Amino acid sequence: MTDFPPVRYGILGAANIARQFTRGVAGSSQAQVVCVGSRGADKAAAFAAECGIPRSHGSYEAVLADPEVEAVYIPLPNDKHAEWAIKAAAAGKHILSEKPLCMGGAEAVAMFTAAKTHGVHLREAYPYMSQPQTLRVRELMASGAVGKVQTMSAAFGFSIANADGTPKVDPANIRLVPARGGGALLDAGTYAMSFVRLVVGERPTRVNAIARNTTTGVDLTVAATLEFPSGTLAQITCSMASSFHRNATIIGDAGIIETTYSNHAPAEGKLSLRVKRGIPNTTAFETEEVDGADGFRLEAESFARLVRTGTGWNGATEAESVDIALALAAIAKSARDGGWVSLG
């Protein structure tokens, strides 16, 4: 039970991830989806009927004008996040935007500035950050369980293209279209970069990356090295031509953490991580199991608490989101032009 009425969400767009978000939120006492808008009334109506959403609108503007909508969820293509977040802020709506927040650091700053100007909350949606699995990692880091982080790696990949860069899916898929912000880096790589930023706790000073591209012109596989002011070195990899994988290893001077930093819990409802507390190779890893749930529901409820009470958000902070956007842009530049790229 909660001591506040559920926050009423409107969804901008009828993408598949919007369908997953709606199903995840269904039944929540803290968040509810009250409408969806699409570029066509028929498409919006069909989506609403399929997902049990009470109302639909034939435009995004209509969602922003809907007086019942308190917050919007933005699952649009990457190149549209900044535009519609800024419009939503001007309409007085709180904004939960899908990752990546936007296409670069300047857009991120503009989005947060608009939110502050109009007195609304803006946050970047990472379901895994609201999972108890990741909250436990935060606790372990805060307690110094593994000491000072020396190195870490985060990887995420799946398969929608072949190793030679040819698509396995429709080439019009937005993940394969350069103009829509497609590519492995702004999809899977966003998760890996966000987790590194969460763990290290600061903006990288410089990055160096290499990429292989699809035949449609977006990055297929990316590997990047990051250097931080504290001296920590990190690596991220992401791919759209790999067997599914999602894992991270945090190596400190006093121990190690291994995690899948998962968006959603499996059917049995448990997630786990492995922790080594100690330096010798004879020190055994301990497995910790934690409860888990649908990540979309967890993040939507966390954002609802922020909207209603001003506290309770357990996802990415403004500083983290801006740093992630800057780092991703620098990685893309390094992969494109070669060599180290410094972050301002």
Secondary structure, 3 states (H helix, E strand, C coil): CCCCCCEEEEEECCCHHHHHHHHHHCCCCCEEEEEEECCCHHHHHHHHHHHCCCEEECCHHHHHHCCCCCEEEECCCHHHHHHHHHHHHHCCCEEEEECCCCCCHHHHHHHHHHHHHCCCCEEEECHHHHCHHHHHHHHHHHHCCCCCEEEEEEEEEEECECCCCCECCCCCCHHHCHHHCCCCCCCHHHHHHHHHHHHHCCCCCEEEEEEEECCCCCEEEEEEEEECCCCCEEEEEEECEEEEEEEEEEEECCEEEEECCCCCCCCCCEEEEEEEECCCCCCCCEEEEEECCCHHHHHHHHHHHHHHHCCCCCCCCHHHHHHHHHHHHHHHHHHHHCCEEECC
